[in-house]
Amino acid sequence: MDVWLNGKFVDRNEAKVSVFDAGFQHAVGVFETMLVRNGCVFRIEQHLERLAASARVLRLTERLRTDPLAEAVEMTVSRNKLDAARVRLTLTGGDLNLLQSSGRSSQDPTILIVAQPPTEYPEAFFKNGVRVSIAESRDNPFHIMAGHKTLNYWPRIQALQLAGTQQASEALWFSVSNHLVGGCVSNAFLIKDRTLRTPIARGEESEDAIPSCVLPGITRRAVIELAEREGLHVEKRMLTIDDVLSADEVFLTNSSWGILPIVHVERESIDSGEPGPITQQLRQAWLDLVQNETATTS
């Protein structure tokens, strides 16, 4: 497998970055995980726009150009002859020194693109739904990194590992005010009385509201579009654990699995304890959307 590293392709076993790279030394960096079907990346422009926005807001780099980066991602998929894939694009602060008198790095960032076969999930996950736990940690809406896809994923990975020991497939994450943020690696949706509800994401806050901890997910955005197309009312609002447990249906979204039905939160069942009809309807609509958009651009 060849990876794209700083402008050229190298074999995965030969790929090297400096031991002084800011990503390795201090987890300074952001990343995107993208879905490939029919040899094409689903909504690559939205992914790279989000990456560039985070890099700019977090003062990582203002020099990122998304068009050449999109071309590099597509070339990586093509070079590895993948019809279906999971692409990971990692952008770090590069070889230190990060801080100059301007407060910005004068170094070029490190850019790594890896395309590999997609993660395979058991069909039972989508047919029967899964159990989630509740993460012990809490997000701080005033933390500058909140709502961005940064390399500091250790707390999320740790919560996922703990969820696995509890026979859960994901863990719900809440803020310090005990409002729902999402899963460790996913956005969250509830359905109540045919209304689709999801936490307010970064950039969607009303004027003078506290900042949001919630990542503006690409799959989340697509699901909201699909729900509105299907005639569902959509609400973006602050949600609590009581909202979760009293919901008719709950599901999580990300680029790898699309829509994942949640039927148990720890020992509590969501409604009947089975995936609901609207979740199933939206999942099929999402699968169709991915197929249609990638087939059209291939």
Rosetta silent file (secondary structure, phi, psi, omega in degrees, C-alpha in Angstrom):
SEQUENCE: MDVWLNGKFVDRNEAKVSVFDAGFQHAVGVFETMLVRNGCVFRIEQHLERLAASARVLRLTERLRTDPLAEAVEMTVSRNKLDAARVRLTLTGGDLNLLQSSGRSSQDPTILIVAQPPTEYPEAFFKNGVRVSIAESRDNPFHIMAGHKTLNYWPRIQALQLAGTQQASEALWFSVSNHLVGGCVSNAFLIKDRTLRTPIARGEESEDAIPSCVLPGITRRAVIELAEREGLHVEKRMLTIDDVLSADEVFLTNSSWGILPIVHVERESIDSGEPGPITQQLRQAWLDLVQNETATTS
SCORE:     score description
SCORE:     0.000 S_00000001
   1 L     0.000  131.175  176.403    0.000    0.000    0.000 S_00000001
   2 E   -99.004  142.329  175.823    1.292    3.441   -0.952 S_00000001
   3 E  -117.816  157.100  178.085    0.549    6.531    1.117 S_00000001
   4 E   -99.018  118.279 -176.795    0.754   10.191    0.156 S_00000001
   5 E  -131.920  112.872  175.807    3.187   12.030    2.413 S_00000001
   6 L    51.300   46.102  170.447    4.120   15.672    1.918 S_00000001
   7 L    96.057    1.389  178.213    3.599   15.714   -1.824 S_00000001
   8 E  -148.490  157.755  178.676    4.788   12.294   -2.927 S_00000001
   9 E   -87.689  136.050  174.972    3.804    8.633   -2.783 S_00000001
  10 E  -139.057  154.171  174.568    5.826    6.249   -0.638 S_00000001
  11 E   -63.441  142.660 -177.191    5.344    2.667    0.468 S_00000001
  12 L   -54.097  -33.044 -178.460    3.648    2.508    3.866 S_00000001
  13 L   -78.029  -13.045 -179.849    6.710    0.772    5.314 S_00000001
  14 L  -105.332   -4.580 -177.406    8.991    3.550    4.086 S_00000001
  15 L   -70.378  130.288 -177.027    6.858    6.493    5.220 S_00000001
  16 L  -140.376  143.381  169.610    8.642    8.607    7.838 S_00000001
  17 L  -126.667  161.881 -177.696    8.064   11.861    9.696 S_00000001
  18 L   -63.952  144.978  173.836   10.423   13.717   11.999 S_00000001
  19 L   -66.071  -14.766  178.036   10.609   12.696   15.647 S_00000001
  20 L   -97.425   10.389  179.088   10.141   16.420   16.284 S_00000001
  21 E   -61.636  136.872 -176.018    6.855   16.539   14.361 S_00000001
  22 H   -63.071  -28.393  176.936    4.276   18.519   16.333 S_00000001
  23 H   -67.322  -41.310  179.263    1.691   15.754   15.880 S_00000001
  24 H   -73.763  -41.969 -175.327    3.986   13.178   17.492 S_00000001
  25 H   -73.724  -41.802 -170.023    5.371   15.482   20.168 S_00000001
  26 H  -137.336   13.393 -178.201    2.197   17.294   21.257 S_00000001
  27 L    57.171   34.689  177.536   -0.814   15.951   19.292 S_00000001
  28 L   -86.295  105.963  179.876   -0.904   19.222   17.343 S_00000001
  29 E   168.014  168.658  176.765   -3.019   18.462   14.306 S_00000001
  30 E  -132.176  164.161 -179.221   -6.397   17.800   12.765 S_00000001
  31 E  -150.981  165.200  174.202   -7.706   14.999   10.599 S_00000001
  32 E  -133.868  142.736  172.437  -10.562   13.828    8.401 S_00000001
  33 E  -116.692  124.417 -172.107  -11.940   10.343    7.808 S_00000001
  34 E  -123.304  151.132 -178.576  -13.685    9.945    4.464 S_00000001
  35 E   -98.957  134.636  176.287  -15.832    7.295    2.809 S_00000001
  36 E  -117.906  128.699  171.281  -15.073    5.965   -0.659 S_00000001
  37 E  -136.481  144.874 -178.691  -17.591    4.147   -2.837 S_00000001
  38 L    55.288   31.258  178.572  -17.346    3.452   -6.579 S_00000001
  39 L    74.529    7.297 -176.824  -13.778    4.743   -6.403 S_00000001
  40 E  -123.206  146.516  179.440  -14.973    8.229   -5.370 S_00000001
  41 E   -83.638  128.025  179.726  -14.827   10.092   -2.075 S_00000001
  42 L   -72.843  119.265  175.422  -18.254   10.999   -0.724 S_00000001
  43 L    52.047   50.452 -177.507  -18.563   14.785   -0.304 S_00000001
  44 H   -62.127  -35.137 -178.850  -14.835   15.398   -0.316 S_00000001
  45 H   -61.358  -41.528 -179.980  -15.290   19.159   -0.662 S_00000001
  46 H   -65.420  -39.750  178.389  -17.201   19.367    2.627 S_00000001
  47 H   -61.598  -46.847 -175.335  -14.564   17.307    4.423 S_00000001
  48 H   -73.823  -31.064  174.659  -11.695   19.462    3.197 S_00000001
  49 H   -64.022  -40.647  178.141  -13.532   22.721    3.855 S_00000001
  50 H   -65.778  -42.203  178.560  -14.027   21.594    7.467 S_00000001
  51 H   -59.896  -47.727 -178.356  -10.368   20.592    7.739 S_00000001
  52 H   -64.571  -38.783  179.537   -9.175   23.936    6.370 S_00000001
  53 H   -64.475  -43.797  178.741  -11.539   25.865    8.650 S_00000001
  54 H   -64.766  -42.415  179.618  -10.267   24.038   11.751 S_00000001
  55 H   -60.913  -36.207 -179.356   -6.642   24.513   10.687 S_00000001
  56 H   -74.412  -48.342 -177.660   -7.277   28.240   10.296 S_00000001
  57 H   -63.717  -38.084 -177.825   -9.294   28.765   13.513 S_00000001
  58 L   -86.839    5.713  175.395   -6.826   26.753   15.585 S_00000001
  59 L    63.499   31.973  176.506   -3.892   28.673   14.070 S_00000001
  60 L   -79.405  -52.184  175.088   -2.327   25.553   12.607 S_00000001
  61 L  -163.304  147.160  174.183   -2.015   26.952    9.077 S_00000001
  62 L  -110.051    4.790 -172.622   -3.782   29.426    6.840 S_00000001
  63 L  -101.244    8.505 -176.160   -2.028   28.198    3.704 S_00000001
  64 L   -72.948  127.332  178.103   -4.015   25.023    3.123 S_00000001
  65 L  -109.189  120.810 -171.650   -5.398   24.784   -0.421 S_00000001
  66 H   -77.046  -30.366 -177.701   -8.296   22.375   -0.720 S_00000001
  67 H   -64.712  -51.768  176.324   -8.317   21.811   -4.508 S_00000001
  68 H   -62.637  -32.337  179.368   -4.798   20.283   -4.729 S_00000001
  69 H   -67.457  -39.999  176.373   -5.520   18.382   -1.526 S_00000001
  70 H   -61.632  -40.681  178.391   -8.679   16.876   -3.043 S_00000001
  71 H   -63.310  -40.204  179.348   -6.650   15.821   -6.061 S_00000001
  72 H   -65.161  -40.207  177.422   -4.079   14.166   -3.797 S_00000001
  73 H   -61.528  -47.284 -178.670   -6.810   12.246   -1.940 S_00000001
  74 H   -64.587  -37.673  177.180   -8.326   11.016   -5.206 S_00000001
  75 H   -65.369  -36.869  179.499   -4.906   10.023   -6.541 S_00000001
  76 H   -65.066  -42.167  176.834   -4.224    8.033   -3.373 S_00000001
  77 H   -62.362  -46.668 -178.415   -7.469    6.087   -3.786 S_00000001
  78 H   -65.232  -42.323 -177.393   -6.726    5.445   -7.459 S_00000001
  79 H   -62.442  -34.196  179.792   -3.097    4.446   -6.886 S_00000001
  80 L   -91.392    6.851  173.281   -4.158    1.783   -4.386 S_00000001
  81 L    53.175   51.114 -177.851   -6.880    0.527   -6.766 S_00000001
  82 L  -109.374  122.982  175.585   -9.664    0.788   -4.197 S_00000001
  83 L   -84.145  -38.094  174.206  -13.310    0.829   -5.227 S_00000001
  84 L  -124.241  136.954 -174.677  -14.470    1.035   -1.609 S_00000001
  85 E  -160.664  168.101  169.577  -12.205    2.512    1.035 S_00000001
  86 E  -118.381  120.527 -178.907  -11.694    4.485    4.212 S_00000001
  87 E  -106.682  131.617  175.252   -9.440    7.496    3.713 S_00000001
  88 E  -116.573  121.856  175.355   -7.651    9.176    6.598 S_00000001
  89 E  -111.686  120.529 -178.919   -6.090   12.595    5.975 S_00000001
  90 E  -115.217  130.970  179.301   -3.866   13.841    8.797 S_00000001
  91 E  -123.441  118.341  179.847   -2.532   17.385    9.015 S_00000001
  92 E  -114.990  173.562  179.033   -0.010   18.219   11.748 S_00000001
  93 L   -71.199   -3.694  179.024    1.946   21.310   12.737 S_00000001
  94 L    79.040 -169.048 -178.169    5.028   19.867   11.055 S_00000001
  95 E   -68.943  124.585  179.968    8.567   19.878   12.324 S_00000001
  96 L   -59.639  142.494   43.338    8.829   22.158   15.375 S_00000001
  97 L  -100.623  127.076 -179.541    9.425   25.171   16.094 S_00000001
  98 L   -76.976  -47.988 -168.890    5.658   25.959   16.202 S_00000001
  99 L   -98.726  121.317  171.532    5.592   29.389   17.837 S_00000001
 100 L  -109.027 -174.234 -177.788    7.304   32.397   16.347 S_00000001
 101 L   -61.936  -25.787  179.330    6.871   36.012   17.352 S_00000001
 102 L   -77.751  -12.431 -175.016    3.687   36.143   15.268 S_00000001
 103 L    83.671    3.379  179.226    2.166   33.288   17.245 S_00000001
 104 L  -121.654  156.074  179.937    1.951   31.233   14.050 S_00000001
 105 L   -78.539  137.311  173.236    4.148   28.487   12.694 S_00000001
 106 L   -92.890   -2.544 -178.429    6.534   29.322    9.857 S_00000001
 107 L   -84.453  151.898  172.235    6.954   25.614    9.163 S_00000001
 108 L   -74.120  141.171  178.296    5.128   23.695    6.468 S_00000001
 109 L   -71.428  158.605  169.558    2.590   21.280    7.934 S_00000001
 110 E   -86.663  131.369  178.760    2.944   17.526    7.618 S_00000001
 111 E  -125.321  122.186  179.759    0.222   16.066    5.397 S_00000001
 112 E  -125.449  130.428  177.541   -0.409   12.319    5.297 S_00000001
 113 E  -122.965  123.813  179.929   -3.123   10.584    3.250 S_00000001
 114 E  -124.355  126.923  175.352   -3.845    6.883    3.776 S_00000001
 115 E  -117.248  126.362 -179.516   -6.442    4.909    1.821 S_00000001
 116 E  -143.624  166.807  179.686   -7.271    1.391    2.955 S_00000001
 117 L   -54.250  147.411 -175.785  -10.169   -1.070    2.764 S_00000001
 118 L   -68.438  154.835  173.725  -13.235    0.113    4.679 S_00000001
 119 L   -65.921  131.902  179.194  -14.042   -1.016    8.195 S_00000001
 120 L   -98.617  124.449  178.807  -16.487   -3.918    8.052 S_00000001
 121 L  -107.648  141.872  178.600  -19.325   -3.840   10.587 S_00000001
 122 L   -59.026  138.022  179.282  -21.523   -6.871   11.361 S_00000001
 123 H   -60.379  -26.534  178.432  -24.871   -6.647    9.590 S_00000001
 124 H   -62.145  -28.267  176.990  -26.487   -7.407   12.951 S_00000001
 125 H   -55.860  -42.061 -174.525  -25.411   -3.939   14.124 S_00000001
 126 H   -88.890  -28.308  179.157  -27.805   -2.367   11.643 S_00000001
 127 H   -78.489  -42.311 -174.605  -30.517   -5.009   11.762 S_00000001
 128 H  -105.929  -15.443 -175.668  -30.738   -5.354   15.545 S_00000001
 129 L    82.534  170.665 -176.452  -29.118   -2.149   16.798 S_00000001
 130 E  -130.929  169.056  176.676  -26.383   -1.823   19.413 S_00000001
 131 E   -98.482  144.616  172.714  -25.856   -0.908   23.040 S_00000001
 132 E  -124.539  153.733  173.053  -23.992    2.232   24.149 S_00000001
 133 E  -102.568 -174.912  176.223  -22.507    3.211   27.481 S_00000001
 134 E  -118.120  122.518 -178.369  -22.088    6.702   28.935 S_00000001
 135 E   -66.269  144.177 -179.844  -18.582    8.150   28.972 S_00000001
 136 E   -76.541  -34.220 -178.609  -17.289    9.360   32.327 S_00000001
 137 E   -72.791  163.440  179.889  -15.436   12.367   30.898 S_00000001
 138 E  -132.896  144.180  177.434  -17.171   15.611   29.936 S_00000001
 139 E   -85.734  145.145  177.576  -16.532   18.144   27.192 S_00000001
 140 L  -104.670  114.878 -176.943  -15.933   21.802   28.007 S_00000001
 141 L   -63.746  -18.500 -178.790  -17.672   24.128   25.500 S_00000001
 142 L   -93.215   -0.793  175.652  -15.125   26.878   26.265 S_00000001
 143 L   -72.542  133.111 -174.284  -12.143   24.690   25.370 S_00000001
 144 L   -61.682  -25.797 -178.426  -10.633   26.056   22.174 S_00000001
 145 L   -87.382   -8.420 -177.078  -10.410   22.557   20.649 S_00000001
 146 L   -62.902  135.923  178.955  -14.060   21.668   21.298 S_00000001
 147 L    83.857    5.890  177.613  -16.013   20.973   18.132 S_00000001
 148 L  -117.963  153.405 -178.727  -12.879   20.322   16.045 S_00000001
 149 L   -93.640   79.413 -175.262  -11.495   16.988   14.836 S_00000001
 150 E   -94.921  170.611  179.814   -8.071   17.190   16.468 S_00000001
 151 L   -74.352  -10.805 -178.751   -5.429   14.530   17.073 S_00000001
 152 L   -79.163   75.056 -175.071   -6.060   14.610   20.826 S_00000001
 153 L  -104.885    4.314 -176.668   -8.291   11.527   20.718 S_00000001
 154 H   -56.345  -47.249  179.272   -6.943    9.642   23.716 S_00000001
 155 H   -58.586  -37.573 -179.827   -9.978   10.408   25.955 S_00000001
 156 H   -69.135  -43.728  179.268  -12.334    9.218   23.199 S_00000001
 157 H   -63.720  -40.442  178.815  -10.351    6.048   22.520 S_00000001
 158 H   -62.526  -42.654  178.453  -10.195    5.298   26.232 S_00000001
 159 H   -64.596  -36.925  176.765  -13.983    5.706   26.538 S_00000001
 160 H   -64.873  -42.532  178.633  -14.467    3.388   23.552 S_00000001
 161 H   -61.925  -42.698  178.623  -12.234    0.761   25.133 S_00000001
 162 H   -65.480  -37.995  177.004  -14.175    0.982   28.379 S_00000001
 163 H   -59.387  -40.394  179.360  -17.450    0.707   26.445 S_00000001
 164 H   -61.754  -34.981  177.931  -16.196   -2.533   24.925 S_00000001
 165 H   -69.784  -15.912  179.321  -15.630   -4.018   28.375 S_00000001
 166 L  -103.827   17.782 -179.215  -19.298   -3.260   29.085 S_00000001
 167 L    59.235   34.576  177.197  -20.484   -5.038   25.919 S_00000001
 168 L  -114.073  151.509 -177.184  -21.256   -1.680   24.314 S_00000001
 169 L   -95.661  -16.808  178.722  -20.317   -0.576   20.795 S_00000001
 170 E  -153.977  174.067  176.626  -20.035    3.170   21.506 S_00000001
 171 E  -134.005  133.204  176.179  -20.249    5.608   24.400 S_00000001
 172 E   -76.756  139.422 -175.813  -22.389    8.709   24.614 S_00000001
 173 E  -114.420  134.164  179.817  -20.457   11.858   25.432 S_00000001
 174 E  -121.189  163.489  177.854  -21.908   14.787   27.408 S_00000001
 175 E   -87.585  176.046  178.568  -20.731   18.309   28.185 S_00000001
 176 L   -66.541  -18.752  175.450  -19.895   19.703   31.625 S_00000001
 177 L   -92.179    9.924  178.452  -23.466   21.047   31.712 S_00000001
 178 L    64.400   35.345  172.718  -24.706   17.457   31.128 S_00000001
 179 L  -106.082  144.107 -175.627  -25.967   18.143   27.615 S_00000001
 180 E   -62.515  131.995  174.290  -25.533   15.553   24.882 S_00000001
 181 E  -103.778  -48.414 -179.368  -22.536   16.048   22.595 S_00000001
 182 E   159.244 -153.783  172.158  -22.558   12.774   20.619 S_00000001
 183 E   -94.554 -179.680  177.556  -20.671    9.516   20.637 S_00000001
 184 L   -60.831  -39.311 -177.125  -16.928    9.107   21.028 S_00000001
 185 L  -130.612   32.916 -172.476  -16.543    9.047   17.240 S_00000001
 186 L  -157.715  161.708  170.219  -20.013   10.030   16.077 S_00000001
 187 E   -94.281  156.052 -175.098  -22.857   12.530   16.030 S_00000001
 188 E  -116.165  145.024  175.782  -26.133   11.751   17.803 S_00000001
 189 E  -134.562  143.567  172.086  -29.769   11.946   16.696 S_00000001
 190 E  -121.786  151.091  172.464  -33.031   11.346   18.543 S_00000001
 191 E  -122.985  126.424  178.375  -36.499   10.853   17.120 S_00000001
 192 E  -139.787  120.158  179.562  -39.521   11.861   19.166 S_00000001
 193 L    52.252   46.215  177.542  -43.049   12.097   17.731 S_00000001
 194 L    62.917   20.225  172.760  -41.629   12.095   14.184 S_00000001
 195 E  -108.946  129.573  178.589  -39.333   15.026   14.971 S_00000001
 196 E   -90.450  124.859 -178.031  -35.617   14.547   14.391 S_00000001
 197 E  -121.058  139.984  178.789  -33.513   16.164   17.102 S_00000001
 198 E  -148.191  146.752  178.839  -29.760   16.633   17.201 S_00000001
 199 L   -60.183  147.863  176.027  -27.429   18.733   19.389 S_00000001
 200 L   -63.966  131.945 -177.955  -26.454   22.159   18.091 S_00000001
 201 E   -97.204  165.841  176.008  -23.061   21.914   16.394 S_00000001
 202 L   -55.644  129.926 -178.900  -20.125   24.302   16.311 S_00000001
 203 L    95.161  -10.118 -179.646  -21.037   27.204   14.040 S_00000001
 204 L  -104.854   -0.194 -175.738  -24.791   26.766   14.518 S_00000001
 205 L   -65.743  147.280  173.768  -25.058   28.607   17.847 S_00000001
 206 L   -75.640  164.007 -178.448  -27.354   31.580   18.154 S_00000001
 207 L   -60.307  135.235  178.568  -25.879   34.983   18.943 S_00000001
 208 L    73.156    3.418  176.761  -24.567   35.290   22.519 S_00000001
 209 L   -77.946  158.972  175.056  -25.053   31.529   23.145 S_00000001
 210 L   -67.547  151.683  179.935  -22.276   29.486   24.742 S_00000001
 211 L   -61.633  156.892  177.843  -20.044   27.718   22.194 S_00000001
 212 L   -96.692  144.858  174.475  -20.945   24.199   21.113 S_00000001
 213 L   -86.090   -7.985 -165.863  -18.762   21.141   21.755 S_00000001
 214 E   -86.407  127.605  175.592  -20.372   19.291   18.851 S_00000001
 215 L   -67.125  131.892  175.337  -18.444   18.523   15.670 S_00000001
 216 L   -77.288   84.800 -172.183  -20.391   19.586   12.539 S_00000001
 217 L   -66.364  146.559  178.465  -20.312   16.109   11.011 S_00000001
 218 H   -71.384  -43.496  175.873  -20.445   15.555    7.255 S_00000001
 219 H   -66.632  -38.651  175.813  -22.731   12.523    7.611 S_00000001
 220 H   -54.071  -47.461 -179.674  -24.770   14.507   10.158 S_00000001
 221 H   -61.441  -42.396  179.289  -25.294   17.211    7.553 S_00000001
 222 H   -64.799  -39.713 -179.315  -26.345   14.668    4.931 S_00000001
 223 H   -66.265  -39.477  177.084  -28.821   13.023    7.318 S_00000001
 224 H   -61.654  -42.448  176.765  -30.433   16.368    8.131 S_00000001
 225 H   -59.821  -45.285 -178.686  -30.844   16.992    4.388 S_00000001
 226 H   -64.839  -42.010 -179.408  -32.398   13.551    3.922 S_00000001
 227 H   -61.410  -44.232  178.712  -34.752   13.980    6.874 S_00000001
 228 H   -65.033  -36.319  177.228  -36.034   17.285    5.519 S_00000001
 229 H   -65.326  -33.156  179.747  -36.460   15.690    2.098 S_00000001
 230 L   -83.072    1.421  176.257  -38.506   12.917    3.721 S_00000001
 231 L    87.301   14.819  178.313  -40.777   15.516    5.323 S_00000001
 232 L   -85.707  144.446  173.033  -39.494   15.202    8.887 S_00000001
 233 E   -78.957  134.291 -177.729  -39.305   18.208   11.170 S_00000001
 234 E  -117.097  130.512  177.095  -35.698   18.795   12.294 S_00000001
 235 E  -122.690  129.814  171.348  -34.696   20.504   15.530 S_00000001
 236 E  -104.558  114.847 -172.698  -31.168   21.472   16.559 S_00000001
 237 L  -155.991  166.924  175.320  -31.258   21.942   20.296 S_00000001
 238 L   -76.162  133.564 -174.474  -29.572   21.139   23.608 S_00000001
 239 L  -127.214  149.226 -179.093  -30.502   17.635   24.751 S_00000001
 240 L  -114.534  175.364  176.029  -30.174   15.770   28.043 S_00000001
 241 H   -62.359  -31.989  177.018  -29.973   12.129   29.071 S_00000001
 242 H   -63.915  -38.111  176.274  -33.711   12.285   29.815 S_00000001
 243 H   -63.199  -40.329  179.461  -34.318   13.249   26.186 S_00000001
 244 H   -62.593  -50.757 -173.689  -32.228   10.273   25.095 S_00000001
 245 H   -71.116  -23.220  179.969  -33.989    7.741   27.315 S_00000001
 246 L   -96.610    2.704 -178.247  -37.482    8.991   26.453 S_00000001
 247 L   -70.156  154.903  173.660  -36.852    9.073   22.693 S_00000001
 248 L   -76.070  -35.401 -179.979  -38.757    6.861   20.274 S_00000001
 249 E  -148.169  150.787  176.277  -35.545    6.148   18.353 S_00000001
 250 E  -137.740  138.536  172.880  -31.844    6.956   18.724 S_00000001
 251 E  -148.977  160.181  179.549  -29.031    6.616   16.218 S_00000001
 252 E  -118.032  150.428 -178.759  -25.422    7.713   15.720 S_00000001
 253 E  -129.378  143.446  164.391  -23.724    8.841   12.520 S_00000001
 254 E  -159.044  176.885 -173.850  -20.218    8.945   11.116 S_00000001
 255 L   -71.191  -23.891 -177.312  -18.531    8.467    7.747 S_00000001
 256 L   -79.492  -49.401 -175.906  -17.616    4.821    8.330 S_00000001
 257 L  -101.722   -9.745 -178.565  -20.928    3.276    9.370 S_00000001
 258 E    77.261 -101.734  179.740  -23.361    5.918    8.144 S_00000001
 259 E  -120.406  122.111 -178.139  -26.348    5.462   10.457 S_00000001
 260 E  -116.935  114.837 -178.707  -26.073    3.117   13.448 S_00000001
 261 E   -70.397  136.685  176.018  -29.266    2.344   15.442 S_00000001
 262 E  -108.511  123.826 -177.761  -29.005    2.518   19.244 S_00000001
 263 E  -115.751  -14.345  176.515  -31.443    0.280   21.115 S_00000001
 264 E  -140.073  134.838  170.830  -29.953    0.245   24.642 S_00000001
 265 E  -111.487  104.049 -169.786  -28.219    2.927   26.705 S_00000001
 266 L    53.351 -116.816 -177.238  -26.412    0.896   29.344 S_00000001
 267 L   -94.825   -0.319 -176.604  -29.294   -1.089   30.942 S_00000001
 268 E   -95.510  135.040  176.779  -32.100    1.103   29.611 S_00000001
 269 E   -86.748  145.359  171.518  -33.974    0.224   26.415 S_00000001
 270 L   -90.422  110.803 -178.629  -34.883    2.823   23.838 S_00000001
 271 L    51.852 -118.089 -174.908  -38.630    2.348   23.298 S_00000001
 272 L   -79.983   -8.117 -176.814  -39.146   -1.277   22.147 S_00000001
 273 L    81.842   17.327  178.041  -35.438   -2.102   22.140 S_00000001
 274 L  -131.477  154.243  176.459  -35.415   -2.513   18.354 S_00000001
 275 L   -57.138  134.227 -176.822  -34.326   -0.199   15.513 S_00000001
 276 L   -83.352  164.838 -176.119  -37.211    2.109   14.681 S_00000001
 277 H   -65.859  -34.590 -179.079  -38.826    2.620   11.263 S_00000001
 278 H   -72.190  -39.022  175.331  -37.560    6.174   10.746 S_00000001
 279 H   -59.432  -45.583  179.361  -33.991    5.148   11.534 S_00000001
 280 H   -64.017  -39.842  178.742  -34.273    2.315    9.024 S_00000001
 281 H   -63.190  -44.910 -179.610  -35.818    4.656    6.452 S_00000001
 282 H   -69.451  -35.388  177.755  -33.049    7.217    6.866 S_00000001
 283 H   -62.637  -44.106  178.824  -30.338    4.567    6.748 S_00000001
 284 H   -65.153  -38.784  178.430  -31.602    3.289    3.410 S_00000001
 285 H   -63.760  -38.175  177.965  -31.900    6.847    2.131 S_00000001
 286 H   -66.917  -43.408  177.649  -28.297    7.496    3.192 S_00000001
 287 H   -59.043  -42.663  179.128  -27.047    4.338    1.450 S_00000001
 288 H   -65.088  -39.761 -179.950  -28.881    5.400   -1.710 S_00000001
 289 H   -62.803  -47.265  178.973  -27.457    8.922   -1.467 S_00000001
 290 H   -60.127  -45.770 -179.858  -23.875    7.674   -1.188 S_00000001
 291 H   -61.239  -47.007 -177.267  -24.389    5.284   -4.099 S_00000001
 292 H   -66.036  -44.341 -177.354  -25.976    7.911   -6.328 S_00000001
 293 H   -69.703  -40.366 -178.843  -23.491   10.688   -5.613 S_00000001
 294 H   -75.834  -33.389  177.757  -20.368    8.553   -5.969 S_00000001
 295 H   -68.021  -34.591 -179.558  -21.666    6.714   -9.042 S_00000001
 296 H   -68.286  -36.011 -176.232  -22.442   10.051  -10.698 S_00000001
 297 H   -93.385   -4.710 -177.889  -18.946   11.423  -10.150 S_00000001
 298 L   -79.857    0.000    0.000  -17.052    8.218  -10.963 S_00000001
